[in-house]
Amino acid sequence: MTALSYRDAGVDIEAGDALVDNIKPYAKRTMRPEVLAGIGGFGALVELPKRYREPVLVAGTDGVGTKLKLAFALQRHTTIGIDLVAMSVNDILVQGAEPLFFLDYYVCEKLDVAVATDVIRGIADGCEQAGCALIGGETAEHPAAFPVGEYDLAGFAVGVVEKSKAIDGTRIAPGDVLIGLASSGLHANGFSLVRKVLDRAGADLHASLPGDTRPLGERLLAPTRIYVRPVRRVMETVDIKGMAHITGGGLTENTHRMFPNGLTAVIDPSSWPRPALFDWLAENGGIAEDEMRRTFNCGIGFVVVVAETDAERAMQLLVEAGETPYRIGLVRDSGGDRVSTTFV
């Protein structure tokens, strides 16, 4: 009888070891002083920053969804890791948290070390943008469980916020201002619908849309914007009452998630220029405007709420930090106990 090995069963331990060696330099770039032991062990040790008196941990987890299908089609894997980090760190930022560390889970049918290295290099890039440490993760081969050449991603971030400074939206009141921060594109939501539109339109991912110089596929793969550093800079001097990360559910479902009962977000869609990519999707997919707003970010990736008296200063600080902010609406009394988002 011929002896069998784990490699015969489809799992290559040596490839996994090679990947770990490849990614160590990228992970090293993300290290914070609180990290006591990171990549390579069974677990990572991270202490809480000593400047926090009453530290509260904030955790978030997410994936990239079917945006991965575009990465497979275009064989471009260097930025999808940024999406993975962004989806979690932007979520915990909503509570005012400073991201401390991030871990990822990469699973595939057969490990391609070069592709996995590109993906995890992107994860490290995202962690650098967010100021958090990539302290570890898991790479798994699942033979015959995935289409050949494909993989899936998940990750989670842990951050910390001073208990007295945690943002929960309870102080939001009628008359407060909604400031929207421009997205970099679709981010990582709505791609199941996007792929339906691409099929219906017979779109060429390598061709450009009218009036654009970048190929459609490049526009679709643009990584999710990470808002951590600019928003935390504003928090140092401006009282931010609430925040929303515009992910699945679009502007319609996410904007009011930060509200206490009895309030509605009144948004003026003409207050910012909607990128042409969204108009192309609406036209070629025959997508109704209500469906666009509850599926996509439509050009606004993050929303902050401040008092009217703080709005001008917040806008100025966001511009100085490299963001493109728009005053997109106001908070109003809903006339009942419900919360909602309406468009005018």
N, C-alpha and C positions, 0 to 999 in steps of 0.2 A: 504494500500500500504506500502511495506517495504521501510524504508528510506535507501537511498544509500549513500555511503561515497566515498572519493577519493581512499581509499584502495580497495573498491569493484571494482573500475574501473581499478585497477592494479598499482596504484601509492602509495607507502608506505612512507609517510613523516617521520615517526619515524625512518625508516631504514636510510633515508638520514641524519637525525640528528645524528644517531649513527656513521655514516661514518665520518661526520665532526669532531666529538669528537675523533675518532680514528686517524685521520690524522693530527690533530693539533700539536702533538709532532714532527712529521716528518717535517712539514712545519717550525716549530720553529728553527730546526737545520740549515735551509738555510737562515735565516734572515741576512740582511745587515743593516748597520747603516742608510742608506737612506730611509728605509721602515718606514713610520710613522703610517700606519694602514694596516693590512693584512687580514688574514683569518677571515671570519665571517661577514664582512660588505657587503653592496651593491657594494662597490668598494674599491679598495686599493689605498692608498696614498703613493707615492714614490717621493722623491725629487732628483734632479740631484746631483751627487757628486760635491762638491765645488772646487775640484782641476781642473776641466775643465773650460777653459776660453771661448771657443766657442764650446759648446757641440752640437753635431749632433746626433739625435736619429736614430737608425737602427733597423728595425723590420723584423721578419721572422716568417712564420707559416708553419706547415706541420702536417702530420699524420704518421702512422706506416704501413699503407697498409695491404696487405694480409699476412704479417708475423704474424698477429694476429691469423690466422687459425692454425698455428703451436702451438701457445700458448694455444689455445682451445684444440687441439688434445692431447697435453702433459699435460694439466692442470697445466701449469707453468706460473705464472703471475708476478713474483717478479722483472724481468729485462726489461719487455717490456716498462715500463715507462722511463727507461734510453734511449731507442731508441727514444722515443717521444721527449725528451729534446734535445738529440744529433742532431736530424735532423734540428732543428731550431737554436740552438746556434752555431753549426758548420757553418751554412749558414751565420749568421751575423758576425761571426769571419772573414769571407772572406774580409769584408770591414774594418777590423781592430778593430771591436767593442768589448768593454768589456760588456758581458751580465749583465744586471741589474736585470731583473725579468722575471718570466715565469708564464703563466696561462694555465690551461688545460680544456678540455671539454670531459667528460666521459658520454656516452649514452648507455643504455642497455634496454632490454625488461623488466627485473625484477631485481632490485638491489640485488646482493649478497654482503653483507657488507664485508665479509672476502676476497672475490676476489678483490673487489674495493679497499680495504685497501692495499692489496699486490701491486696492480697496482700503486697506488698513492705513496706508500712508494718507489717504483722504480723511480717515477718522482722526489721525493725529493732527492734520491741518485744521480740522474743525475744533479739536480740543484747544489748539493754540489760539484760535480766534476767540474762543470762549474763556480762555484763561484757566481751564481745568486740566487735570492730569489724566492721561490714559494709563491706567494702572494695571490693566490685564484684560482678559477676555477668554473666549473659548472658540476653538476651531474644530469642527466635526465633519467627518466624511460619513455619508449615509448611502452606501452603494445601492443602486437600483431604486432609490427612493426619490430622486430628483432627475429632471431631464439633464442629459449630458451637457456640460458647459454652463449650467446655471447654478446659482447659489441663493441663499436668503440671508437677511441681516436683521438683527435686533440689537438693542442696546439700552443702557440706562445710565442716568446721571444722578448724582447725589450732590446737593448743595447745602449751604447753611445761611441762616438769616438770624439776626438779633430778634429775640422774641418780641420786643417792644416795637420793632420796625417791620414786622411781617405785614404784608399787604393782602387784605382779604376782601376789599371792595365795600366794606360796611359803611365807610364814610362818604361814599359817592352820594351826591345830592342833585336835585334839579338845578339846572343852570351851569353845571360843570361842562367842560369842553372835552370833546373827543379829538385826539390827535392821532392820525394814521401815519405809520411809517411805510415807505414804499417797499414793496417786495422786489425780489430779483427775478421774478417770473412765477411759474406755477408752484414753486417750492416742491412739496412731495405729497400733494393731495389731488384727488380727482383723476388719476391716470387711467383708471378703468374706463371712464367716460372718454378721456382723451384718445385712448387707443381705438375706441369705437368710431370716433370722428375721423381719425387717420385712415381707418379702413374704408369708411364711407367715401371720403374725399380722394382715396387713392394717392395719398400724399407721398412725396419723395422727401425723406428725412435729410437728404444731402442738398436739396434745393432751398433757396431762400424765399421767404414771403415777399410780396410786392413792397418795395420801399425799404427792405431790410438788406443788410450785407452779410448777416450770419446765417448759416444753414438752419433749417427748421429743427433738426435734431439737436443742434447745439443750444438753441433757445429752450427746447423742452428739458434738456439735461442741466440747465443752469442751476447750481446748487442753492439750497435754501439759505437765505440771509440769516446770520447769527446776530441778534440784537443785544447781546449781553453787555458788552463794554459801553456802548453809547448810552443805553438806558440806565445802567448803574451810575454813569457819570452824571446824568440828570438827577438821579435820586439823591446825590450828595447835596444839592442846593435847592431842589424843587420838591414840594410835597406831591408825590404821585399817589392818587387815591385808589387807582385800580388799573389793571392791565389785562389784555386779552391777546393770545397767540392765535392767529387766524389759520386754522388747520382744517380738518375734515368738518364739513358743515358750513364752511365759508364765512363770509361776513354776517349772514343772517343768523346763524346758530351760535357763533362764538362771541360776538361783541358783547351781548348782554349777560354772558355767563358770569361775569364779575359783579353783577348788580345785586343789591338787596331787593327784596320784594317791593313792588309799587313803582318801578322805574322803567322807562323805555329809552333806547338809543334812537335818536332821530338823525339819520345820515343823509347827506346830500351827495349823490354819486357824481355830480358835476364838479365837485370840489377838488378832484384830482384827475389827471389824465390816465385813462385806462390803457395799458399797453396793447399794441395791435394784435398780439398773440391771442388775447382773450376775445377780441372781436372776430378774429379768424375762426376760432373754435365755435363761437356762437353762430356765425353765418354758415359754416360748413357742416355743423351738426344739427342745425335747426333747433338750437337750445334756447328756450324761453329765458327772459331776463331773470325771473325769480329763481329758475334753476341754476343759472350762472352764479347768482349771489349766494346760494346755499351749497354750492359745490366747490367753487374756486375763491381764491382771495381777491381776484379782480384788480390786483395791483397794490393792495394794502396787506402787508404781512403781519403787522403788529399794531395794537391800539393802546394808547395810554390815556388816562383820564386825569385831568387836573382842574383846579378851580379857575374860573375866568381870569382872575388876577394873576395867575401863574402861567397862563397859556403862552404869552409872548416870550417870556424868559425860557420856557421849556423848548419852544420852537427854535430859538436862537442857539441853545446848547446842543440840540440835536443836529443842527446844521454844522456847527463847529466840530461835532464828533463824526461827521461824514455821512450822516443820514439825510434822507429827503423826506421831511415831514409835511403833512397837510392837515389843516384844520378841517376835519370832515363832518363835524356835527356837534350836537348838544345832547345832554341828558334832560329828559322831561319826566314829569309825573305821568304814570300810566293810567291813572284814574281807577286803580284797583290794586289787587295784590300780585298781579302777574308781572313778569319781566318780559321784554320783547325788544326787537329791533325793527324799525320801520325806515322806509326810504322815501325821500321827498323830491 
